[in-house]
């Protein structure tokens, strides 16, 4: 299945490994988006930057985005009382800047916003990246597959010719694994935009948990304790696992100590900022104390169905969420070898955001 090609560019040789079977996708409409690994290009550590949250300048009543009088086709509904909003009758590709600002605020407030019947996947890669950049600098994943010539488009692919995304789940009772995208970065992601190009007829949903609601449910003594603590988020296990599997690591891994409770700059809401994917230990606690407290929080996040939403993908669905106030998980409950259940393929555009700040000005730290 994997095939390596060497392409000469103006500056250097580009070494690409295909992460799919070309014969299976000979007539696939979105073949230009199939996963590859650039095994040549590497990047220096990410540098600090000034971040301006678009939600801060938005009109809080959102008269431009949610104007049903001017757009009678617009339908906006809450997917659950706590998290998730669904929008129909409005194209992301046609939004003006005022609408994008209000969308950033809505995503921060509702955690995840799901747009249906979108043309986003057909507007072209440059316009897709341009849309993402409005909300922040685009993140390049340090180890993941991507779209050819566009490392900013992180590939989401699970099919009969590539089951790598489920490699660590085969010996577990569940494929669910809540996380916040690359939370180990110094200035971790804000808004992520996920577009699926090929959707199973059934299955392959995505789940989100509200980290603001998860925080709010805790008792006051636990809140007070957590608000003064930082936790270590590490990219080392991910990088080491990729190297072990023969994958190229294009940027050296980092570890960052983030506040366990962070405050969103646009809403002022407090949210838990730990996740089972990347949070490894609580700074300043004994190992047993750290393990016990993280186990409590991870279980709380994963089992809190009354502050979670599960979204079924449809043709033309685009989901946007704020990693600062949510955790999410893919749900790989379909058989990739059954043609009736199909292929799950898409791409993720992830924008970097602010350096996390917690209660009383507690900030992220790193060496």
HELIX and SHEET records of a PDB file:
HELIX    1   1 UNK A   31  UNK A   33  5                                   3    
HELIX    2   2 UNK A   54  UNK A   57  5                                   4    
HELIX    3   3 UNK A   92  UNK A   94  5                                   3    
HELIX    4   4 UNK A   97  UNK A  110  1                                  14    
HELIX    5   5 UNK A  120  UNK A  122  5                                   3    
HELIX    6   6 UNK A  125  UNK A  133  1                                   9    
HELIX    7   7 UNK A  164  UNK A  166  5                                   3    
HELIX    8   8 UNK A  211  UNK A  216  1                                   6    
HELIX    9   9 UNK A  220  UNK A  227  1                                   8    
HELIX   10  10 UNK A  236  UNK A  244  1                                   9    
HELIX   11  11 UNK A  287  UNK A  303  1                                  17    
HELIX   12  12 UNK A  305  UNK A  307  5                                   3    
HELIX   13  13 UNK A  359  UNK A  361  5                                   3    
SHEET    1   A11 UNK A   3  UNK A   8  0                                        
SHEET    2   A11 UNK A  13  UNK A  18 -1                                        
SHEET    3   A11 UNK A  35  UNK A  38 -1                                        
SHEET    4   A11 UNK A 146  UNK A 147 -1                                        
SHEET    5   A11 UNK A 150  UNK A 158 -1                                        
SHEET    6   A11 UNK A 344  UNK A 352 -1                                        
SHEET    7   A11 UNK A 189  UNK A 198 -1                                        
SHEET    8   A11 UNK A 318  UNK A 322 -1                                        
SHEET    9   A11 UNK A 112  UNK A 115 -1                                        
SHEET   10   A11 UNK A  85  UNK A  88  1                                        
SHEET   11   A11 UNK A  75  UNK A  78 -1                                        
SHEET    1   B 3 UNK A 308  UNK A 311  0                                        
SHEET    2   B 3 UNK A 206  UNK A 210 -1                                        
SHEET    3   B 3 UNK A 326  UNK A 330 -1                                        
SHEET    1   C 3 UNK A 255  UNK A 259  0                                        
SHEET    2   C 3 UNK A 230  UNK A 234 -1                                        
SHEET    3   C 3 UNK A 279  UNK A 282 -1                                        
SHEET    1   D 2 UNK A 261  UNK A 263  0                                        
SHEET    2   D 2 UNK A 270  UNK A 272 -1                                        
END                                                                             
